[in-house]
Amino acid sequence: MSVIDQNLSMDHTNPQSMSIGDQLRERIQSRTARVGIVGLGYVGLPLVKAVHDAGYPVIGFDVDQSKIEMLNASKSYLKHLGDELVNEISASDRFTASSDEAVLADADIVILCVPTPLGEHREPDLSYVTGSAEIVGRSLRAGQLVILESTTYPGTTRDEMVPILQKAANDRSLGLEVGEDFFVAYSPEREDPGREGMATSMIPKIVGGVDPLSGELATEFYRSCIENIHPVSSAEVGEAAKILENVYRAVNIALVNELKVVFDRMGIDIWEVIEAAKTKPFGFQAFYPGPGLGGHCIPIDPFYLTWKAKAVGLETRFIELAGEINQDMPSHVVRRVMESLNDDTKSLRESSILIIGLAYKPNVDDVRESPAAEILKLLSEHGADVSYHDPHIPTFPTMRRYEYDLDSVDLNPDTIASADCVLIVTDHDAVNWELIGQHARLVVDTRNAMSVTDPSTRKARVVKA
């Protein structure tokens, strides 16, 4: 018996009578399958928790050694998850964290939770997916199930990832074939950082394989960890469903962002309009305007689909128009700041602007694709003196396109009063909006945050943007 066969056969009775797929299925059913999770960020770390809670031994892999060191020291690098989660998994004898790719050779199931950003010209950047697939390929063996969770365009799993794994198997003369000896599936992540009461195990999971058996094995695995599973006929359906979810949101946000500008010109408050419209008990879902799109999915995923559509000879004009509207929002916000200062007979150049909130959404420290960074850049380019306050982000983090030597300033009467304009980008619960209303001269509000303040004690002039 070969080393591979011995590895597959351990803990089984009469393994010779079982197919490779059945051996993996039994390991899933008995919770003895070792699960490797590649990428320990906003998606991967909560998934570690869900899989670990289901009783599996878990291997966490990330190329960022600092994350591994923090995990092994029981320290959380994602504040919204809290220390309790990290303490629980790092103290377990069923969890190992490492930056050494060799640990993945021990995994029966490998799940890729890596970024899928855009390139310089807003084309899909699959380098993290392909790079991770190459890492897995170097230790690929019979009986492994490889699952991609990263958001991407339809066809990525089958056309980009499978060939890398198959080539790795061929180069090593393993004689392995996808769907027979190893298995590949797609199951999109649906994380929403900061949302309370919605753990990973509670979020319904879409699962589709590149072949029927891969889909069945992936479905059985996720069913043991996640409360509700929705199997689909192929990996492509799963990829398309994830894209649809995020395009739907991007298009509707673009609609209210455009209406915000139109209604403002008419002297109508878009926020009051939405509150009125959502009283209809059917046929309407409320979406809200803002300073631009943030997070890893909504600002990026529509461009993955438009790129793929062009690859098959089609245009997605509706989606591209929505993308243009949302991308213009940071510029719109800066224009509103400029106009509001002009009303106070001030120029944007050399005016002091205090930005409230760097995170892309409330109550988290997540700055991925945050419109605050672009707004800060535009204000600085216009000669403004920009500072920021964010209770969750003490120092401006290094981002792929932005880098500033800034620390969050204290929010007190002096810092508020000394600003020519207080610009609200993120409406964190921890911010004292009454304090801002009482001491600011001018507030430009992109989130309707000042609506909670008492108009009778508010001294600031509030402009919505």
C-alpha positions in Angstrom: 0.0 0.0 0.0 1.4 3.5 -0.9 1.9 6.3 1.6 -1.1 8.1 0.1 -3.3 5.1 0.5 -2.2 4.5 4.0 -2.9 8.1 4.9 -6.4 7.9 3.4 -7.1 4.6 5.0 -6.3 5.3 8.6 -9.2 5.1 11.1 -11.3 3.1 8.6 -12.5 -0.5 8.6 -12.0 -2.3 5.3 -10.7 0.8 3.5 -9.9 -1.2 0.4 -13.6 -1.5 -0.3 -14.2 2.2 -0.1 -13.6 4.8 -2.9 -11.5 7.8 -2.3 -14.7 10.0 -2.2 -16.3 7.6 0.3 -13.2 7.7 2.6 -13.4 11.5 2.7 -17.1 11.4 3.2 -16.6 9.2 6.3 -14.0 11.5 7.7 -16.4 14.4 7.3 -19.2 12.4 9.0 -16.9 11.4 11.9 -15.4 15.0 12.2 -11.9 13.5 11.8 -11.2 15.3 8.5 -8.5 18.0 9.0 -9.6 21.3 7.6 -7.0 23.9 6.4 -8.1 27.5 6.0 -6.0 29.7 3.8 -6.3 33.4 4.6 -7.0 34.3 8.2 -8.7 37.7 7.7 -12.3 38.9 7.8 -13.6 35.8 6.2 -11.1 33.1 7.2 -10.9 33.7 10.9 -14.7 33.6 11.6 -14.8 30.4 9.4 -12.1 28.9 11.6 -14.4 29.5 14.6 -17.4 27.8 12.8 -15.4 24.8 11.7 -13.7 24.4 15.0 -17.1 24.6 16.8 -18.3 21.8 14.6 -15.6 19.6 16.1 -13.0 19.4 13.3 -9.3 19.8 13.8 -8.4 23.1 12.0 -5.2 24.3 10.4 -5.0 28.1 9.9 -2.5 29.3 7.2 -1.6 32.8 6.3 1.5 34.3 4.7 1.3 37.2 7.1 3.5 36.1 10.0 2.3 38.9 12.3 -1.2 37.3 12.2 0.2 33.9 13.1 2.2 35.4 16.0 -0.9 37.2 17.3 -3.0 34.1 17.1 -0.5 32.0 18.9 -0.3 34.7 21.6 -4.1 34.7 21.9 -4.4 38.3 20.6 -7.0 39.4 18.1 -6.1 41.6 15.2 -9.7 42.0 14.1 -11.3 44.1 16.9 -14.9 43.4 15.9 -14.4 39.7 16.6 -13.1 40.3 20.1 -10.5 38.5 22.1 -12.8 35.8 23.3 -13.0 34.1 19.9 -9.2 34.2 19.5 -8.6 32.9 23.0 -11.0 30.0 22.5 -9.4 28.7 19.3 -5.8 29.4 20.1 -6.1 27.5 23.4 -7.5 24.5 21.6 -5.5 21.4 20.8 -7.5 21.1 17.6 -6.2 24.4 16.1 -2.8 25.1 14.6 -1.8 28.4 13.0 1.2 28.7 10.7 2.8 30.6 7.9 4.5 27.4 6.7 2.6 26.1 3.6 3.9 22.6 4.4 1.1 22.3 7.1 -1.5 22.1 4.3 -0.3 18.7 3.3 -2.0 17.4 6.4 -5.4 18.9 5.5 -8.2 16.7 4.0 -10.2 19.9 3.1 -8.5 23.1 2.1 -10.6 26.3 2.0 -9.3 29.4 0.2 -10.4 32.7 1.8 -8.2 35.2 0.0 -8.7 38.7 -1.4 -9.9 39.3 -5.0 -9.0 43.0 -5.6 -9.0 45.1 -8.7 -5.9 45.8 -10.8 -4.7 49.3 -11.8 -7.2 49.5 -14.6 -10.1 48.0 -12.6 -9.6 44.5 -14.1 -9.9 41.4 -11.9 -6.7 40.6 -9.9 -6.8 36.9 -9.3 -3.2 36.7 -8.1 -4.2 35.8 -4.6 -6.5 33.0 -5.8 -3.9 31.6 -8.3 -1.1 32.0 -5.8 -3.0 30.1 -3.2 -4.0 27.4 -5.6 -0.3 27.0 -6.5 0.5 26.6 -2.8 -2.2 23.9 -2.4 -1.0 22.2 -5.6 2.5 21.8 -4.1 1.1 19.4 -1.5 -2.0 18.2 -3.3 -2.8 14.5 -2.6 -5.5 12.0 -3.3 -8.6 12.5 -1.3 -8.3 16.3 -0.8 -11.3 18.6 -1.2 -10.3 22.2 -2.2 -13.0 24.9 -1.8 -12.8 28.5 -3.0 -14.8 31.1 -1.0 -13.4 34.3 -2.5 -15.8 36.4 -4.5 -15.1 36.3 -8.2 -16.6 36.1 -11.7 -18.3 32.9 -12.9 -15.8 30.4 -14.2 -12.9 31.2 -11.9 -13.0 27.9 -10.0 -13.2 25.7 -13.0 -11.2 27.7 -15.5 -8.5 29.3 -13.3 -8.1 27.1 -10.2 -8.7 23.6 -11.4 -6.0 23.8 -14.2 -3.5 24.9 -11.6 -4.3 22.0 -9.3 -4.4 19.5 -12.2 -1.1 20.8 -13.6 0.5 20.4 -10.1 -0.7 16.9 -9.9 0.6 16.1 -13.4 4.0 17.7 -12.8 4.4 15.6 -9.7 3.3 12.5 -11.6 0.5 11.8 -9.1 -2.0 10.5 -11.6 -4.8 12.4 -10.0 -8.0 13.5 -11.7 -10.4 16.1 -10.5 -13.7 14.6 -9.5 -12.2 11.2 -9.0 -9.1 11.5 -6.9 -9.4 15.1 -5.6 -12.3 17.4 -5.5 -13.0 21.1 -6.1 -16.0 23.3 -5.2 -17.0 26.9 -4.7 -18.9 28.3 -1.7 -19.1 32.2 -1.5 -18.4 33.9 1.8 -21.2 36.0 3.2 -19.5 37.8 6.0 -20.7 41.2 7.3 -18.1 42.5 9.7 -19.6 44.1 12.8 -23.1 42.7 12.4 -24.2 41.4 15.8 -26.2 38.2 16.4 -25.2 36.7 13.0 -22.3 34.2 13.4 -20.8 32.5 10.4 -22.6 29.3 11.3 -25.9 31.1 11.1 -25.5 32.6 7.6 -27.0 30.3 4.8 -24.3 28.8 2.6 -24.4 28.3 -1.2 -22.3 25.3 -2.4 -21.5 24.2 -5.9 -18.9 21.8 -7.2 -17.1 21.6 -10.5 -18.5 18.1 -10.7 -21.4 16.3 -8.9 -19.2 14.4 -6.4 -17.2 17.5 -5.5 -20.5 19.3 -4.9 -21.8 16.5 -2.7 -18.7 16.3 -0.6 -18.5 20.1 -0.1 -22.2 20.2 0.7 -21.9 17.5 3.3 -18.9 19.2 4.9 -20.6 22.6 5.2 -23.9 21.0 6.4 -21.9 19.8 9.4 -20.8 23.4 10.2 -23.5 25.7 8.9 -27.2 25.7 9.9 -28.6 26.2 6.4 -27.1 24.9 3.1 -28.3 25.7 -0.4 -26.7 23.3 -2.9 -26.5 24.5 -6.5 -25.8 22.7 -9.7 -22.3 24.0 -10.4 -19.5 26.2 -9.1 -20.5 28.8 -11.8 -24.0 29.2 -10.3 -22.5 29.8 -6.9 -20.1 32.4 -8.3 -22.9 34.1 -10.2 -25.2 34.2 -7.1 -22.5 35.9 -5.1 -22.0 38.5 -7.8 -25.7 39.0 -8.1 -26.0 39.7 -4.4 -23.4 42.5 -4.5 -24.4 44.0 -7.9 -28.0 44.2 -6.6 -26.8 46.3 -3.7 -24.4 48.4 -5.7 -27.0 49.3 -8.3 -29.6 50.3 -5.7 -27.1 52.3 -3.7 -26.2 54.1 -6.9 -29.9 54.9 -7.5 -30.3 56.6 -4.1 -27.0 58.3 -4.4 -28.1 59.8 -7.7 -31.5 60.7 -6.3 -29.7 62.3 -3.4 -28.0 64.8 -5.7 -31.3 65.4 -7.7 -33.5 65.9 -4.7 -30.9 68.1 -3.0 -31.1 70.4 -6.0 -34.9 70.5 -5.5 -34.6 71.3 -1.8 -35.8 67.8 -0.8 -34.2 65.7 1.9 -33.5 62.2 0.5 -33.5 60.7 4.0 -37.0 61.9 4.7 -38.1 60.6 1.3 -36.7 57.1 2.0 -38.4 57.0 5.4 -41.7 57.9 3.8 -41.3 55.4 0.9 -40.4 52.4 3.2 -43.8 52.7 4.9 -45.1 50.7 1.9 -45.3 47.1 3.1 -44.5 45.6 -0.3 -42.6 46.4 -3.5 -39.9 48.6 -1.8 -36.7 47.9 0.0 -34.8 50.8 1.6 -31.3 51.6 0.5 -29.4 54.6 1.8 -27.0 57.1 0.2 -23.5 57.7 1.5 -20.1 59.1 0.7 -19.2 56.2 -1.6 -19.0 52.4 -1.5 -16.7 50.6 0.9 -15.8 47.1 2.0 -14.2 44.3 0.0 -17.2 43.3 -2.1 -19.7 45.9 -3.2 -17.1 48.4 -4.7 -15.3 45.6 -6.5 -17.6 42.8 -7.5 -19.5 44.6 -10.3 -16.3 45.2 -12.1 -15.5 41.5 -12.0 -18.8 40.8 -13.8 -18.4 43.6 -16.3 -15.0 42.3 -17.2 -16.3 38.8 -17.6 -19.2 40.0 -19.7 -16.8 41.8 -22.1 -14.8 38.5 -22.3 -17.9 36.9 -23.8 -18.7 39.8 -26.0 -21.4 41.6 -24.0 -21.7 45.0 -22.3 -23.2 45.6 -18.9 -24.2 49.2 -19.3 -26.6 49.4 -16.4 -24.0 48.0 -13.9 -21.2 50.2 -15.3 -23.3 53.3 -15.0 -24.0 52.4 -11.3 -20.3 52.0 -10.8 -19.6 55.5 -12.2 -22.2 57.1 -10.0 -20.8 55.4 -6.8 -17.2 56.2 -7.7 -18.1 59.9 -8.1 -19.5 60.2 -4.6 -16.2 61.1 -2.8 -15.8 63.9 -5.3 -19.4 65.0 -4.7 -18.8 65.1 -1.0 -15.7 67.3 -1.5 -17.7 69.6 -3.8 -20.3 70.0 -1.0 -17.6 70.8 1.5 -16.2 73.4 -0.9 -19.7 74.9 -1.5 -20.5 75.0 2.2 -17.2 76.7 3.1 -17.9 79.2 0.3 -21.2 80.1 1.9 -19.1 81.0 5.0 -16.8 83.1 2.8 -14.0 80.6 3.2 -11.9 78.7 0.7 -11.2 75.0 0.9 -7.5 75.7 0.6 -6.0 76.1 4.1 -9.3 75.3 5.8 -9.2 72.8 8.6 -11.4 69.7 7.9 -12.1 67.2 10.7 -13.2 63.9 9.2 -15.4 61.7 11.5 -14.8 58.1 10.7 -12.3 56.2 8.5 -13.9 52.8 8.5 -16.2 52.0 5.6 -19.1 51.2 7.9 -20.1 51.9 11.5 -18.6 50.2 14.6 -15.8 48.3 12.9 -12.1 49.0 12.2 -12.4 47.8 8.6 -11.0 50.4 6.1 -11.0 48.2 3.0 -12.0 50.4 0.0 -13.3 53.0 2.5 -14.4 56.2 0.7 -12.9 58.1 3.6 -9.4 57.5 2.3 -10.3 58.9 -1.2 -12.1 61.9 0.4 -9.0 62.6 2.6 -6.8 62.5 -0.5 -9.0 64.8 -2.5 -9.3 67.3 0.3 -5.5 67.3 0.8 -5.0 67.8 -2.9 -7.2 70.9 -2.7 -4.9 72.3 0.0 -7.1 71.6 3.0 -5.6 70.8 6.5 -7.2 67.4 7.2 -7.4 65.5 10.5 -9.6 62.6 11.5 -11.3 61.0 14.4 -12.2 57.4 14.5 -12.7 55.6 17.9 -11.9 52.2 16.2 -8.8 53.3 14.2 -6.2 55.1 16.3 -3.7 55.3 13.5 -4.2 55.7 9.7 -3.4 52.2 8.4 -1.2 51.5 5.4 -3.6 50.8 2.4 -2.8 49.7 -1.1 -3.5 53.1 -2.6 -3.3 55.4 0.4 -0.7 56.2 3.0 -0.8 59.0 5.5 1.1 59.7 8.7 -2.0 60.6 10.8 -3.4 59.6 14.2 -7.0 59.9 15.3 -7.5 63.2 17.3 -9.5 63.4 20.5 -13.0 64.5 20.0 -13.5 67.3 22.4 -14.9 70.9 22.3 -11.5 72.4 21.3 -10.8 70.1 18.4 -14.4 70.4 17.1 -14.5 74.2 17.5 -11.1 74.7 15.8 -12.3 72.9 12.6 -13.7 75.0 9.8 -15.8 72.0 8.8 -16.6 68.7 10.5 -17.2 66.1 7.8 -19.1 63.0 8.9 -18.1 60.0 6.8 -18.9 57.1 9.1 -21.6 57.1 11.8 -20.0 55.1 14.6 -22.2 54.6 17.6 -19.3 55.7 19.9 -19.2 59.2 18.5 -20.9 62.0 20.6 -23.0 63.7 17.9 -24.5 66.1 20.5 -21.0 67.3 21.3 -20.3 68.0 17.6 -23.7 69.8 17.2 -22.9 72.0 20.2 -19.4 73.0 19.3 -18.9 72.8 15.5 -19.4 75.7 13.2 -20.2 73.8 10.1 -21.0 70.1 9.7 -21.2 68.3 6.4 -23.1 65.1 7.0 -23.0 62.2 4.6 -24.8 59.7 6.8 -27.7 61.7 8.4 -26.0 61.2 11.7 -26.9 64.6 13.0 -30.6 63.8 12.8 -30.3 62.2 16.3 -29.2 65.5 17.9 -31.5 68.1 19.6 -32.0 71.0 17.2 -32.7 73.3 20.2 -29.1 72.9 21.5 -27.4 72.5 18.2 -25.3 75.5 17.2 -23.7 74.0 14.1 -24.9 74.7 10.6 -25.6 71.2 9.1 -25.4 70.5 5.4 -26.3 67.1 4.1 -24.1 65.6 1.3 
